């Protein structure tokens, strides 16, 4: 069929809908092959009943007529399946490319050199992916450059604040305003760093250094660092399941950030009972880490966008927080890098919200 299409192309005849003509050709060849097989069977049977009387021969032919029809259908379908298998594989390959694009993998897409509608569609999809990747790269460069540019004036402001704090003749009111300025500057620096980190995690493909780590020990270390903040906010915490090491191959720096973000989120929105419950345990083929707090429940509308970058739910307005909606987005990205996933669940009876990180067994 390909040779026939190329031959018409060489004669200068433009054939539209090449894929359609190809399928028509496959169907024609399948039916022709089925007819050929059926004729061979009829000839062999005819030789067997050649010496029979006309009446007996007619009875024998009637007996095999249904068998001939069934044989024709089976052979036609089988030949069509064999000849169309290559086209189906091309569709599967194109579907695989689309799945890669949907998951953010714009590289190493397989091309299609065939000159038909499927080939054109596949090449257009790959071209679209290239343009998307270039657009994302430009966005990433812009965000990184902006974050780096903001770091310099923030560092300068912090330096001047330190100089002002050393002034002995500063009034109490001035010290109060400088303290506010210090907190706002530190918060701004934290948000700029989070934005820079998220842009790197979201757009830049890199190889992270992985090592076998005890998740329970790492979680204990992060909690120890949070003790001053927990005491200042009046929070208590419970850590369960840390008697087992739970070894996992991961990037320690990213996992420290993951735990920090989820604990900070629990402190920010768990003001009702001021208690954080953390539990590490095994589930079917995965290690699960639960971070629970007691506060306002997550609505279905919020749950759909909770892990999106820059998203802030309606409940965020009820809290005095400088969050810009990056903490959970970064947590989701870190979890995905390690082939896991994160989810949220409400317990309406206890007014309890639990974020669960599930990681595959090594």
Secondary structure as GFF3:
##gff-version 3
##sequence-region A 1 362
A	DSSP	alpha_helix	2	10	.	.	.	ID=ss1
A	DSSP	alpha_helix	18	48	.	.	.	ID=ss2
A	DSSP	alpha_helix	54	102	.	.	.	ID=ss3
A	DSSP	alpha_helix	117	165	.	.	.	ID=ss4
A	DSSP	alpha_helix	172	203	.	.	.	ID=ss5
A	DSSP	beta_strand	211	214	.	.	.	ID=ss6
A	DSSP	alpha_helix	215	233	.	.	.	ID=ss7
A	DSSP	beta_strand	236	240	.	.	.	ID=ss8
A	DSSP	beta_strand	247	250	.	.	.	ID=ss9
A	DSSP	alpha_helix	252	269	.	.	.	ID=ss10
A	DSSP	beta_strand	275	283	.	.	.	ID=ss11
A	DSSP	beta_strand	286	294	.	.	.	ID=ss12
A	DSSP	alpha_helix	300	305	.	.	.	ID=ss13
A	DSSP	three_ten_helix	314	318	.	.	.	ID=ss14
A	DSSP	alpha_helix	327	337	.	.	.	ID=ss15
A	DSSP	beta_strand	341	347	.	.	.	ID=ss16
A	DSSP	beta_strand	352	360	.	.	.	ID=ss17
###
